[in-house]
Amino acid sequence: TLGWSIRSVLAQTNENWELLIGDDGSGDESLEEACAYQDSRIRVLSQARNRGKALMMNRLLFEARGRYILELDGDDWLAPNAVALLTEALDLNPDGGIATGWYGCWERTRQFGPLWRRDVDSGRLHSESSAPLPNPSNDRSHPIVPRMYRKSSLIAIGGWWNREDRLGRIFEDMDVTSRLLKHNSLAHVTAVLYHRVIDGTSISQRNRNLFKSWNQQSDKI
């Protein structure tokens, strides 16, 4: 899936970007795929041991040269105008720490590949919550997707968690956005800008039952 993700960046209408690919100790052919693209705007950062997404994101954060950072998972892809519209949203909202929009929700299947399920307005879901983190008692945990961050705002809160344990490897997206939105506003674009693939075998989906424990732990840090 990584090649499809990379090509969605190459297809952006706004060509003023750099793509940082973090290889977190992969054991398949992902690294070879990442290095196959001959484009000076693409840089691959690799580490031999898997340490979790949060630590890799912090490494990429301080390598990034741009004002804004758009997070893209290796099995998802961007609409061609995603960079242009999310950048414009943050340019027009100087107090905004994150820009988001709509995303297409897809479900991975073994037989047919990703199947489209629905379009989701991530900004509306966030605004309907009374707090950046939903009530853990009803398991309504839902990340903001897509997420374009203002780099200076991320640095101001210390970036992602520097944790390698199990609770440092899941819900890292909800942790960083909840802390960021305590000090910054959310900019919203009314368009489908991101395509998110839900994989039932992923670490986040397999550990959804840990949301309450993770939320209690995060309150102490």
Z-matrix of the N, CA and C atoms (Angstrom, degrees):
N
C 1 1.470
C 2 1.519 1 112.63
N 3 1.340 2 117.85 1 -18.90
C 4 1.463 3 120.44 2 -173.69
C 5 1.525 4 112.04 3 -62.27
N 6 1.328 5 116.92 4 -38.75
C 7 1.455 6 120.05 5 -179.75
C 8 1.510 7 112.29 6 -60.64
N 9 1.329 8 116.87 7 -39.96
C 10 1.463 9 121.06 8 178.01
C 11 1.532 10 110.29 9 -64.06
N 12 1.316 11 117.32 10 -40.09
C 13 1.466 12 121.03 11 178.37
C 14 1.526 13 110.86 12 -63.03
N 15 1.337 14 116.02 13 -46.04
C 16 1.467 15 120.56 14 -179.23
C 17 1.527 16 110.69 15 -63.16
N 18 1.323 17 117.11 16 -42.96
C 19 1.465 18 119.89 17 -178.62
C 20 1.520 19 111.91 18 -66.15
N 21 1.334 20 117.51 19 -26.96
C 22 1.465 21 119.37 20 176.73
C 23 1.528 22 111.16 21 -69.60
N 24 1.332 23 117.40 22 -26.99
C 25 1.462 24 120.95 23 174.01
C 26 1.527 25 109.81 24 -75.33
N 27 1.317 26 116.71 25 -42.77
C 28 1.465 27 120.67 26 178.68
C 29 1.523 28 111.79 27 -61.36
N 30 1.324 29 117.76 28 -24.39
C 31 1.469 30 122.28 29 -177.75
C 32 1.524 31 113.40 30 -89.33
N 33 1.340 32 118.89 31 5.73
C 34 1.465 33 120.95 32 -176.78
C 35 1.535 34 112.05 33 -65.05
N 36 1.336 35 115.60 34 139.92
C 37 1.467 36 120.70 35 177.40
C 38 1.522 37 111.05 36 -68.67
N 39 1.330 38 117.49 37 -32.59
C 40 1.460 39 122.19 38 172.72
C 41 1.525 40 107.37 39 -90.24
N 42 1.322 41 117.16 40 111.73
C 43 1.464 42 121.02 41 -174.51
C 44 1.527 43 113.19 42 -91.70
N 45 1.327 44 117.22 43 5.10
C 46 1.463 45 121.11 44 -179.22
C 47 1.524 46 109.39 45 -89.39
N 48 1.326 47 116.23 46 75.34
C 49 1.466 48 121.52 47 -178.20
C 50 1.525 49 109.56 48 -144.85
N 51 1.328 50 114.80 49 164.31
C 52 1.458 51 122.22 50 165.54
C 53 1.515 52 106.83 51 -128.57
N 54 1.306 53 116.56 52 145.67
C 55 1.456 54 121.70 53 -179.64
C 56 1.524 55 108.59 54 -113.39
N 57 1.334 56 115.41 55 114.90
C 58 1.463 57 121.49 56 175.26
C 59 1.523 58 108.28 57 -101.91
N 60 1.319 59 116.63 58 120.88
C 61 1.460 60 121.90 59 -179.35
C 62 1.516 61 108.39 60 -107.68
N 63 1.317 62 116.35 61 121.84
C 64 1.458 63 121.27 62 179.61
C 65 1.514 64 110.85 63 -99.21
N 66 1.320 65 117.47 64 117.25
C 67 1.454 66 122.55 65 176.53
C 68 1.528 67 107.98 66 -99.74
N 69 1.328 68 115.59 67 104.98
C 70 1.461 69 121.48 68 -173.25
C 71 1.526 70 110.49 69 -93.26
N 72 1.337 71 116.11 70 64.21
C 73 1.457 72 120.15 71 177.74
C 74 1.516 73 113.53 72 65.94
N 75 1.335 74 117.88 73 40.60
C 76 1.464 75 120.76 74 -177.85
C 77 1.520 76 110.89 75 -64.39
N 78 1.346 77 115.74 76 150.21
C 79 1.451 78 121.26 77 -179.04
C 80 1.514 79 113.03 78 -113.21
N 81 1.337 80 117.57 79 7.95
C 82 1.458 81 120.51 80 178.47
C 83 1.532 82 109.08 81 -112.77
N 84 1.316 83 118.43 82 -146.57
C 85 1.458 84 121.85 83 -177.63
C 86 1.529 85 112.02 84 -100.29
N 87 1.330 86 117.24 85 19.51
C 88 1.461 87 120.50 86 -177.10
C 89 1.523 88 112.24 87 -61.83
N 90 1.332 89 117.34 88 -41.61
C 91 1.459 90 120.49 89 -177.83
C 92 1.527 91 110.84 90 -63.00
N 93 1.330 92 116.88 91 -41.79
C 94 1.463 93 120.36 92 178.07
C 95 1.524 94 110.59 93 -62.80
N 96 1.328 95 116.50 94 -40.18
C 97 1.469 96 120.68 95 178.01
C 98 1.518 97 110.85 96 -63.42
N 99 1.325 98 116.60 97 -43.17
C 100 1.468 99 120.66 98 -178.18
C 101 1.511 100 111.78 99 -63.85
N 102 1.330 101 116.63 100 -34.62
C 103 1.473 102 121.15 101 -176.37
C 104 1.523 103 113.00 102 -86.23
N 105 1.327 104 117.78 103 0.41
C 106 1.463 105 120.90 104 -173.91
C 107 1.523 106 113.35 105 -82.04
N 108 1.328 107 117.69 106 -10.43
C 109 1.463 108 120.72 107 -173.58
C 110 1.522 109 110.22 108 -97.65
N 111 1.313 110 115.83 109 119.73
C 112 1.463 111 121.84 110 -177.16
C 113 1.532 112 109.48 111 -90.92
N 114 1.294 113 115.60 112 78.96
C 115 1.459 114 121.52 113 179.60
C 116 1.527 115 107.16 114 -139.68
N 117 1.317 116 116.71 115 125.06
C 118 1.466 117 120.74 116 -174.85
C 119 1.524 118 112.64 117 -64.84
N 120 1.326 119 117.87 118 -15.09
C 121 1.465 120 121.40 119 179.80
C 122 1.520 121 112.14 120 -83.30
N 123 1.320 122 117.89 121 -5.91
C 124 1.466 123 122.31 122 -177.75
C 125 1.525 124 109.66 123 -104.50
N 126 1.327 125 116.16 124 127.44
C 127 1.461 126 122.02 125 175.70
C 128 1.523 127 109.34 126 -127.10
N 129 1.312 128 116.23 127 137.16
C 130 1.466 129 121.89 128 -179.30
C 131 1.522 130 109.10 129 -111.92
N 132 1.333 131 116.53 130 126.11
C 133 1.458 132 121.92 131 176.62
C 134 1.520 133 108.10 132 -115.28
N 135 1.318 134 116.19 133 124.45
C 136 1.453 135 120.72 134 -173.58
C 137 1.516 136 110.87 135 -123.76
N 138 1.322 137 115.46 136 148.06
C 139 1.459 138 121.00 137 172.07
C 140 1.521 139 108.10 138 -135.00
N 141 1.340 140 115.97 139 143.63
C 142 1.463 141 121.39 140 -171.05
C 143 1.522 142 112.77 141 -69.49
N 144 1.334 143 117.21 142 -31.64
C 145 1.469 144 120.57 143 -175.47
C 146 1.518 145 110.85 144 -111.57
N 147 1.315 146 115.39 145 136.02
C 148 1.465 147 120.15 146 178.12
C 149 1.518 148 110.15 147 -69.77
N 150 1.340 149 116.20 148 121.14
C 151 1.457 150 121.26 149 -177.44
C 152 1.533 151 112.66 150 -119.47
N 153 1.311 152 117.43 151 -1.18
C 154 1.459 153 120.15 152 178.80
C 155 1.512 154 112.62 153 101.79
N 156 1.339 155 114.91 154 154.16
C 157 1.459 156 120.63 155 -173.80
C 158 1.523 157 112.79 156 -64.31
N 159 1.333 158 117.71 157 -38.80
C 160 1.467 159 120.24 158 -175.64
C 161 1.522 160 111.69 159 -59.75
N 162 1.333 161 117.03 160 -44.94
C 163 1.465 162 119.80 161 -179.68
C 164 1.527 163 111.18 162 -67.34
N 165 1.323 164 116.52 163 -38.19
C 166 1.465 165 118.88 164 177.32
C 167 1.520 166 110.90 165 -65.50
N 168 1.323 167 118.02 166 -39.98
C 169 1.462 168 120.80 167 179.67
C 170 1.522 169 111.11 168 -63.39
N 171 1.324 170 117.46 169 -37.14
C 172 1.469 171 119.92 170 176.46
C 173 1.521 172 111.11 171 -64.74
N 174 1.312 173 116.68 172 -38.35
C 175 1.466 174 119.57 173 177.61
C 176 1.534 175 110.69 174 -64.21
N 177 1.325 176 116.38 175 -44.12
C 178 1.461 177 120.78 176 179.10
C 179 1.523 178 111.35 177 -66.05
N 180 1.336 179 116.65 178 -35.40
C 181 1.459 180 120.87 179 179.90
C 182 1.521 181 111.40 180 -55.97
N 183 1.317 182 116.88 181 -45.16
C 184 1.468 183 119.44 182 -175.90
C 185 1.529 184 112.32 183 -85.05
N 186 1.333 185 117.23 184 -8.62
C 187 1.458 186 120.97 185 172.05
C 188 1.530 187 111.28 186 -87.39
N 189 1.325 188 116.64 187 -24.06
C 190 1.465 189 121.27 188 -174.46
C 191 1.524 190 111.31 189 -66.83
N 192 1.327 191 115.98 190 138.82
C 193 1.462 192 121.12 191 -177.80
C 194 1.525 193 112.67 192 -102.50
N 195 1.320 194 118.55 193 -11.95
C 196 1.453 195 121.25 194 -175.34
C 197 1.518 196 113.33 195 -86.56
N 198 1.336 197 115.61 196 173.08
C 199 1.469 198 122.15 197 177.03
C 200 1.521 199 112.02 198 -77.87
N 201 1.327 200 116.15 199 -30.16
C 202 1.461 201 121.79 200 -175.22
C 203 1.522 202 110.30 201 -122.28
N 204 1.326 203 116.23 202 152.88
C 205 1.462 204 122.23 203 -179.70
C 206 1.523 205 108.13 204 -129.60
N 207 1.328 206 115.70 205 120.26
C 208 1.461 207 121.89 206 177.98
C 209 1.523 208 108.25 207 -105.27
N 210 1.313 209 116.13 208 119.10
C 211 1.465 210 121.59 209 -177.24
C 212 1.532 211 110.00 210 -83.75
N 213 1.333 212 116.10 211 132.26
C 214 1.468 213 121.34 212 -179.73
C 215 1.515 214 109.18 213 -138.23
N 216 1.327 215 117.03 214 117.77
C 217 1.462 216 120.90 215 176.94
C 218 1.518 217 110.41 216 -74.61
N 219 1.313 218 116.42 217 155.07
C 220 1.449 219 122.13 218 -173.65
C 221 1.513 220 115.57 219 -70.48
N 222 1.332 221 118.48 220 -9.82
C 223 1.461 222 120.15 221 175.77
C 224 1.530 223 112.21 222 -113.11
N 225 1.322 224 117.21 223 10.04
C 226 1.464 225 122.68 224 177.29
C 227 1.523 226 109.74 225 -110.11
N 228 1.333 227 117.09 226 175.71
C 229 1.454 228 119.77 227 176.42
C 230 1.527 229 110.42 228 -150.17
N 231 1.335 230 115.34 229 162.04
C 232 1.453 231 123.19 230 -176.24
C 233 1.521 232 111.36 231 -102.49
N 234 1.337 233 116.12 232 147.68
C 235 1.453 234 120.67 233 166.56
C 236 1.527 235 107.92 234 -69.92
N 237 1.341 236 119.35 235 151.98
C 238 1.464 237 121.13 236 -175.32
C 239 1.525 238 114.80 237 -58.39
N 240 1.334 239 118.34 238 -27.43
C 241 1.470 240 121.02 239 -177.75
C 242 1.523 241 112.92 240 -100.48
N 243 1.333 242 117.96 241 13.85
C 244 1.467 243 120.68 242 -175.34
C 245 1.524 244 111.94 243 -62.66
N 246 1.323 245 117.92 244 -51.06
C 247 1.462 246 121.02 245 -178.34
C 248 1.530 247 110.24 246 -61.46
N 249 1.320 248 117.43 247 -43.66
C 250 1.466 249 121.16 248 -177.33
C 251 1.523 250 111.80 249 -62.40
N 252 1.333 251 117.93 250 -48.11
C 253 1.463 252 120.90 251 -174.61
C 254 1.525 253 112.57 252 -75.50
N 255 1.323 254 117.78 253 -37.57
C 256 1.466 255 119.22 254 178.29
C 257 1.528 256 111.10 255 -70.15
N 258 1.333 257 117.08 256 -37.44
C 259 1.464 258 120.52 257 175.15
C 260 1.516 259 110.71 258 -61.91
N 261 1.321 260 116.55 259 -44.83
C 262 1.468 261 120.43 260 178.81
C 263 1.522 262 111.26 261 -60.86
N 264 1.340 263 116.69 262 -39.60
C 265 1.465 264 120.45 263 -179.51
C 266 1.523 265 111.40 264 -62.12
N 267 1.334 266 117.82 265 -41.41
C 268 1.461 267 119.86 266 178.65
C 269 1.525 268 111.65 267 -74.95
N 270 1.325 269 117.14 268 -33.89
C 271 1.472 270 119.75 269 175.72
C 272 1.528 271 110.79 270 -60.42
N 273 1.330 272 117.16 271 -36.92
C 274 1.459 273 121.87 272 -176.94
C 275 1.526 274 112.66 273 -85.19
N 276 1.337 275 117.11 274 -9.51
C 277 1.469 276 121.74 275 -179.11
C 278 1.521 277 109.45 276 -127.23
N 279 1.325 278 118.30 277 83.55
C 280 1.467 279 120.80 278 -176.16
C 281 1.524 280 113.83 279 -62.04
N 282 1.345 281 118.41 280 -20.60
C 283 1.466 282 121.37 281 176.97
C 284 1.525 283 112.02 282 -89.27
N 285 1.313 284 117.13 283 -3.49
C 286 1.460 285 120.32 284 -177.68
C 287 1.518 286 112.06 285 -77.47
N 288 1.329 287 115.36 286 131.65
C 289 1.454 288 120.26 287 176.55
C 290 1.509 289 112.37 288 -98.32
N 291 1.342 290 116.05 289 -23.10
C 292 1.460 291 122.45 290 -179.76
C 293 1.532 292 108.08 291 -140.18
N 294 1.323 293 115.42 292 142.94
C 295 1.465 294 121.56 293 169.68
C 296 1.519 295 107.97 294 -116.98
N 297 1.337 296 115.75 295 138.94
C 298 1.464 297 120.86 296 179.31
C 299 1.514 298 109.24 297 -139.55
N 300 1.321 299 116.40 298 -175.08
C 301 1.453 300 121.85 299 179.09
C 302 1.511 301 109.71 300 -166.92
N 303 1.315 302 116.20 301 -145.40
C 304 1.460 303 122.49 302 174.99
C 305 1.527 304 109.14 303 -92.99
N 306 1.346 305 115.65 304 157.03
C 307 1.457 306 119.31 305 171.21
C 308 1.522 307 110.30 306 -138.16
N 309 1.322 308 115.38 307 149.82
C 310 1.450 309 120.67 308 171.82
C 311 1.512 310 109.27 309 -84.22
N 312 1.319 311 116.18 310 127.67
C 313 1.457 312 121.66 311 -178.89
C 314 1.531 313 108.95 312 -97.33
N 315 1.327 314 115.54 313 121.50
C 316 1.456 315 122.18 314 -179.48
C 317 1.524 316 109.38 315 -119.34
N 318 1.319 317 117.21 316 149.63
C 319 1.466 318 122.52 317 177.05
C 320 1.525 319 109.09 318 -114.74
N 321 1.332 320 116.17 319 126.85
C 322 1.459 321 119.25 320 179.70
C 323 1.521 322 110.19 321 -76.45
N 324 1.316 323 116.32 322 132.92
C 325 1.466 324 122.40 323 175.98
C 326 1.523 325 108.88 324 -126.03
N 327 1.310 326 116.63 325 152.81
C 328 1.457 327 120.83 326 -179.60
C 329 1.528 328 111.83 327 -72.02
N 330 1.309 329 116.55 328 -38.02
C 331 1.454 330 120.16 329 -172.20
C 332 1.525 331 113.50 330 -85.12
N 333 1.336 332 117.09 331 -39.31
C 334 1.457 333 120.69 332 -171.38
C 335 1.527 334 114.15 333 -113.32
N 336 1.330 335 118.63 334 -1.43
C 337 1.454 336 119.68 335 -174.50
C 338 1.522 337 110.38 336 77.76
N 339 1.329 338 118.24 337 -162.33
C 340 1.468 339 120.29 338 -178.85
C 341 1.532 340 111.63 339 -66.33
N 342 1.322 341 116.44 340 132.77
C 343 1.455 342 122.36 341 176.49
C 344 1.522 343 109.02 342 -115.04
N 345 1.330 344 116.81 343 130.42
C 346 1.468 345 121.01 344 -179.80
C 347 1.524 346 109.72 345 -69.64
N 348 1.344 347 115.66 346 136.65
C 349 1.460 348 120.86 347 179.30
C 350 1.526 349 112.38 348 -113.43
N 351 1.325 350 117.65 349 -45.95
C 352 1.464 351 119.97 350 -177.02
C 353 1.521 352 108.50 351 -171.90
N 354 1.338 353 116.01 352 165.92
C 355 1.460 354 121.97 353 169.49
C 356 1.525 355 108.33 354 -100.42
N 357 1.323 356 116.82 355 139.70
C 358 1.463 357 122.14 356 -173.49
C 359 1.523 358 109.45 357 -124.08
N 360 1.326 359 116.60 358 132.32
C 361 1.465 360 122.70 359 175.57
C 362 1.519 361 107.91 360 -91.10
N 363 1.319 362 116.80 361 95.29
C 364 1.466 363 121.29 362 -175.35
C 365 1.521 364 111.77 363 -64.76
N 366 1.327 365 117.36 364 -37.25
C 367 1.457 366 120.36 365 179.19
C 368 1.510 367 112.05 366 -64.04
N 369 1.322 368 117.48 367 -38.90
C 370 1.470 369 120.36 368 178.92
C 371 1.521 370 110.74 369 -67.17
N 372 1.339 371 116.93 370 -42.26
C 373 1.464 372 119.25 371 178.81
C 374 1.522 373 110.79 372 -59.59
N 375 1.330 374 115.89 373 -39.62
C 376 1.462 375 118.74 374 179.22
C 377 1.521 376 111.11 375 -67.12
N 378 1.331 377 118.14 376 -43.99
C 379 1.464 378 121.26 377 -176.36
C 380 1.512 379 112.04 378 -66.82
N 381 1.340 380 117.51 379 -25.36
C 382 1.465 381 120.69 380 179.80
C 383 1.523 382 112.13 381 -79.33
N 384 1.329 383 117.18 382 -13.53
C 385 1.464 384 120.55 383 178.22
C 386 1.522 385 109.22 384 -83.70
N 387 1.297 386 117.40 385 145.27
C 388 1.469 387 121.45 386 179.15
C 389 1.520 388 112.04 387 -77.38
N 390 1.339 389 116.61 388 -13.12
C 391 1.460 390 121.84 389 -179.95
C 392 1.516 391 107.76 390 -148.94
N 393 1.369 392 117.41 391 159.15
C 394 1.459 393 119.29 392 178.61
C 395 1.522 394 113.35 393 -56.38
N 396 1.337 395 118.40 394 -34.54
C 397 1.455 396 120.97 395 175.76
C 398 1.522 397 108.98 396 -100.71
N 399 1.339 398 119.17 397 127.41
C 400 1.451 399 120.99 398 177.96
C 401 1.520 400 112.03 399 -64.23
N 402 1.314 401 115.01 400 166.98
C 403 1.457 402 121.80 401 178.48
C 404 1.528 403 109.30 402 -66.21
N 405 1.327 404 118.53 403 116.58
C 406 1.461 405 119.58 404 -176.32
C 407 1.514 406 113.72 405 -67.02
N 408 1.329 407 118.53 406 -18.26
C 409 1.452 408 120.28 407 -176.22
C 410 1.516 409 112.08 408 -67.32
N 411 1.352 410 118.45 409 -25.01
C 412 1.454 411 119.25 410 -179.43
C 413 1.529 412 112.06 411 -110.07
N 414 1.348 413 116.36 412 8.78
C 415 1.469 414 122.24 413 174.22
C 416 1.519 415 112.30 414 55.89
N 417 1.317 416 118.11 415 40.47
C 418 1.449 417 122.75 416 178.50
C 419 1.522 418 110.66 417 -93.42
N 420 1.326 419 116.27 418 32.59
C 421 1.457 420 119.81 419 -179.36
C 422 1.526 421 109.58 420 -64.75
N 423 1.315 422 116.41 421 129.42
C 424 1.452 423 121.12 422 -178.76
C 425 1.522 424 108.66 423 -150.09
N 426 1.328 425 118.14 424 119.61
C 427 1.467 426 120.05 425 -179.46
C 428 1.515 427 111.72 426 -75.24
N 429 1.326 428 116.38 427 158.23
C 430 1.453 429 121.77 428 171.48
C 431 1.530 430 107.88 429 -78.55
N 432 1.316 431 116.87 430 124.23
C 433 1.465 432 123.10 431 -178.01
C 434 1.531 433 108.40 432 -141.08
N 435 1.335 434 118.83 433 127.40
C 436 1.457 435 129.35 434 -3.40
C 437 1.526 436 111.66 435 -75.20
N 438 1.349 437 115.38 436 174.98
C 439 1.454 438 120.47 437 -179.93
C 440 1.526 439 109.63 438 -134.96
N 441 1.324 440 116.51 439 105.54
C 442 1.464 441 120.06 440 168.62
C 443 1.520 442 107.07 441 -106.79
N 444 1.334 443 116.45 442 119.58
C 445 1.455 444 122.32 443 -175.78
C 446 1.535 445 110.73 444 -98.98
N 447 1.320 446 115.44 445 150.53
C 448 1.458 447 120.06 446 165.80
C 449 1.534 448 106.63 447 -81.50
N 450 1.306 449 117.47 448 121.04
C 451 1.463 450 120.93 449 -173.17
C 452 1.524 451 111.94 450 -58.22
N 453 1.329 452 117.87 451 -42.71
C 454 1.464 453 120.25 452 -178.61
C 455 1.520 454 111.49 453 -62.74
N 456 1.334 455 117.55 454 -33.40
C 457 1.466 456 121.23 455 178.51
C 458 1.519 457 110.86 456 -69.72
N 459 1.331 458 116.71 457 -39.04
C 460 1.466 459 120.06 458 176.83
C 461 1.522 460 111.35 459 -62.74
N 462 1.320 461 116.48 460 -44.47
C 463 1.461 462 120.37 461 -179.61
C 464 1.524 463 110.83 462 -64.08
N 465 1.325 464 116.58 463 -35.91
C 466 1.468 465 120.96 464 -178.62
C 467 1.526 466 112.32 465 -63.00
N 468 1.348 467 117.56 466 -30.17
C 469 1.468 468 120.00 467 179.98
C 470 1.528 469 111.62 468 -97.93
N 471 1.325 470 117.50 469 3.72
C 472 1.459 471 120.50 470 178.08
C 473 1.510 472 114.97 471 87.93
N 474 1.351 473 116.92 472 11.44
C 475 1.457 474 120.35 473 177.45
C 476 1.515 475 113.17 474 69.42
N 477 1.325 476 115.91 475 -149.18
C 478 1.461 477 122.31 476 -179.25
C 479 1.529 478 110.33 477 -81.51
N 480 1.329 479 115.47 478 167.23
C 481 1.458 480 120.98 479 175.27
C 482 1.521 481 110.95 480 -61.28
N 483 1.316 482 117.77 481 137.59
C 484 1.463 483 122.10 482 171.40
C 485 1.524 484 108.55 483 -95.93
N 486 1.345 485 114.78 484 72.17
C 487 1.462 486 120.73 485 -177.91
C 488 1.518 487 109.28 486 -133.74
N 489 1.348 488 116.08 487 141.62
C 490 1.458 489 120.90 488 178.12
C 491 1.521 490 112.45 489 -110.74
N 492 1.336 491 118.17 490 -3.96
C 493 1.455 492 119.15 491 -179.30
C 494 1.529 493 110.01 492 -75.74
N 495 1.339 494 116.04 493 179.41
C 496 1.461 495 120.48 494 -174.80
C 497 1.520 496 112.07 495 -59.73
N 498 1.335 497 117.73 496 -42.23
C 499 1.462 498 120.21 497 -178.81
C 500 1.522 499 111.92 498 -74.48
N 501 1.332 500 116.86 499 -10.81
C 502 1.456 501 119.45 500 173.42
C 503 1.513 502 113.07 501 -89.95
N 504 1.344 503 117.07 502 -3.90
C 505 1.460 504 121.83 503 -177.20
C 506 1.522 505 113.03 504 -108.88
N 507 1.317 506 117.58 505 -5.02
C 508 1.464 507 120.89 506 178.42
C 509 1.528 508 108.73 507 -128.70
N 510 1.329 509 115.18 508 153.41
C 511 1.472 510 122.55 509 178.86
C 512 1.526 511 112.55 510 60.84
N 513 1.351 512 117.71 511 18.77
C 514 1.464 513 119.17 512 179.92
C 515 1.520 514 111.30 513 -64.88
N 516 1.345 515 117.06 514 -28.37
C 517 1.455 516 120.47 515 178.45
C 518 1.526 517 111.31 516 -68.93
N 519 1.328 518 116.92 517 -42.48
C 520 1.456 519 120.92 518 -179.48
C 521 1.528 520 111.14 519 -70.23
N 522 1.324 521 115.92 520 -33.68
C 523 1.461 522 119.25 521 177.76
C 524 1.523 523 111.51 522 -63.93
N 525 1.336 524 117.03 523 -50.60
C 526 1.461 525 119.28 524 -175.25
C 527 1.523 526 111.30 525 -68.56
N 528 1.335 527 118.14 526 -36.88
C 529 1.466 528 119.11 527 179.51
C 530 1.524 529 111.64 528 -70.55
N 531 1.334 530 117.44 529 -37.55
C 532 1.466 531 119.03 530 -179.99
C 533 1.521 532 111.13 531 -65.33
N 534 1.348 533 116.99 532 -39.40
C 535 1.459 534 119.54 533 178.22
C 536 1.527 535 111.51 534 -70.33
N 537 1.319 536 116.10 535 -38.01
C 538 1.464 537 120.61 536 -178.96
C 539 1.528 538 111.66 537 -66.42
N 540 1.339 539 116.63 538 -39.63
C 541 1.460 540 120.29 539 -176.01
C 542 1.530 541 113.33 540 -78.89
N 543 1.323 542 117.21 541 -3.08
C 544 1.460 543 119.59 542 170.59
C 545 1.520 544 111.24 543 -72.85
N 546 1.343 545 116.56 544 -19.79
C 547 1.463 546 121.25 545 -175.50
C 548 1.529 547 113.06 546 -123.02
N 549 1.345 548 117.47 547 -10.47
C 550 1.457 549 121.32 548 -175.10
C 551 1.523 550 110.04 549 -136.89
N 552 1.333 551 116.13 550 158.67
C 553 1.457 552 120.80 551 178.35
C 554 1.532 553 110.84 552 -90.91
N 555 1.327 554 115.43 553 169.79
C 556 1.458 555 123.01 554 -179.71
C 557 1.522 556 109.15 555 -108.39
N 558 1.332 557 117.53 556 121.43
C 559 1.457 558 122.47 557 175.39
C 560 1.527 559 108.69 558 -90.75
N 561 1.342 560 116.56 559 141.91
C 562 1.458 561 120.32 560 -171.22
C 563 1.524 562 110.66 561 -129.11
N 564 1.338 563 115.84 562 133.09
C 565 1.457 564 123.15 563 176.78
C 566 1.523 565 108.30 564 -112.56
N 567 1.326 566 117.04 565 131.09
C 568 1.465 567 121.19 566 -179.50
C 569 1.525 568 109.58 567 -90.36
N 570 1.316 569 116.14 568 76.16
C 571 1.467 570 122.25 569 178.71
C 572 1.522 571 108.25 570 -166.23
N 573 1.333 572 116.79 571 151.08
C 574 1.465 573 121.39 572 174.96
C 575 1.522 574 108.04 573 -78.60
N 576 1.322 575 116.28 574 111.14
C 577 1.460 576 122.00 575 -173.45
C 578 1.523 577 113.66 576 -114.64
N 579 1.309 578 117.11 577 -9.90
C 580 1.473 579 121.13 578 -171.35
C 581 1.522 580 107.17 579 -144.11
N 582 1.332 581 115.95 580 149.91
C 583 1.459 582 121.37 581 175.43
C 584 1.519 583 108.17 582 -124.18
N 585 1.327 584 115.14 583 115.73
C 586 1.460 585 122.86 584 -173.53
C 587 1.522 586 110.25 585 -106.79
N 588 1.326 587 116.31 586 126.53
C 589 1.454 588 121.67 587 179.88
C 590 1.525 589 109.11 588 -101.37
N 591 1.328 590 116.16 589 121.22
C 592 1.463 591 121.25 590 177.31
C 593 1.523 592 108.48 591 -90.46
N 594 1.324 593 115.45 592 120.37
C 595 1.468 594 122.07 593 -179.42
C 596 1.520 595 108.15 594 -116.35
N 597 1.321 596 116.20 595 115.55
C 598 1.460 597 120.78 596 -177.06
C 599 1.513 598 114.37 597 -62.00
N 600 1.340 599 117.45 598 -17.45
C 601 1.467 600 120.53 599 -179.60
C 602 1.528 601 112.58 600 -94.18
N 603 1.336 602 118.48 601 -1.29
C 604 1.460 603 120.52 602 -178.43
C 605 1.522 604 110.67 603 -69.61
N 606 1.332 605 115.87 604 159.30
C 607 1.470 606 120.53 605 -177.44
C 608 1.527 607 111.53 606 -62.28
N 609 1.328 608 117.75 607 -36.78
C 610 1.460 609 119.69 608 -179.02
C 611 1.522 610 111.64 609 -70.25
N 612 1.347 611 117.29 610 -40.90
C 613 1.460 612 119.98 611 -179.94
C 614 1.524 613 111.87 612 -70.57
N 615 1.332 614 117.00 613 -34.66
C 616 1.466 615 119.85 614 179.97
C 617 1.519 616 112.25 615 -71.86
N 618 1.329 617 117.13 616 -20.00
C 619 1.466 618 120.12 617 -174.86
C 620 1.522 619 113.07 618 -116.64
N 621 1.332 620 117.80 619 25.43
C 622 1.466 621 120.87 620 179.29
C 623 1.522 622 111.62 621 -59.98
N 624 1.341 623 116.73 622 -28.09
C 625 1.464 624 119.92 623 179.91
C 626 1.521 625 112.40 624 -68.75
N 627 1.347 626 117.45 625 -11.56
C 628 1.460 627 120.96 626 -179.64
C 629 1.532 628 112.16 627 -90.48
N 630 1.341 629 117.49 628 3.65
C 631 1.458 630 119.38 629 -175.34
C 632 1.528 631 112.16 630 -58.16
N 633 1.323 632 117.24 631 -43.36
C 634 1.464 633 120.00 632 -178.36
C 635 1.522 634 110.81 633 -63.82
N 636 1.339 635 117.41 634 -44.49
C 637 1.469 636 121.15 635 179.42
C 638 1.520 637 110.12 636 -63.57
N 639 1.341 638 116.40 637 -42.59
C 640 1.469 639 120.04 638 179.44
C 641 1.521 640 110.93 639 -63.53
N 642 1.327 641 117.26 640 -41.53
C 643 1.477 642 120.70 641 -178.19
C 644 1.521 643 110.46 642 -64.65
N 645 1.329 644 117.56 643 -40.55
C 646 1.462 645 120.81 644 177.95
C 647 1.517 646 110.71 645 -65.40
N 648 1.344 647 116.98 646 -39.43
C 649 1.453 648 121.30 647 179.16
C 650 1.521 649 110.92 648 -66.60
N 651 1.338 650 117.11 649 -40.94
C 652 1.465 651 121.08 650 -177.44
C 653 1.529 652 111.55 651 -66.46
N 654 1.312 653 117.32 652 -30.05
C 655 1.469 654 120.81 653 179.28
C 656 1.532 655 112.40 654 -65.33
N 657 1.348 656 116.11 655 -21.39
C 658 1.455 657 120.76 656 -176.64
C 659 1.533 658 112.64 657 -89.14
N 660 1.335 659 116.33 658 -7.43
C 661 1.466 660 120.36 659 -174.00
C 662 1.530 661 110.43 660 -107.96
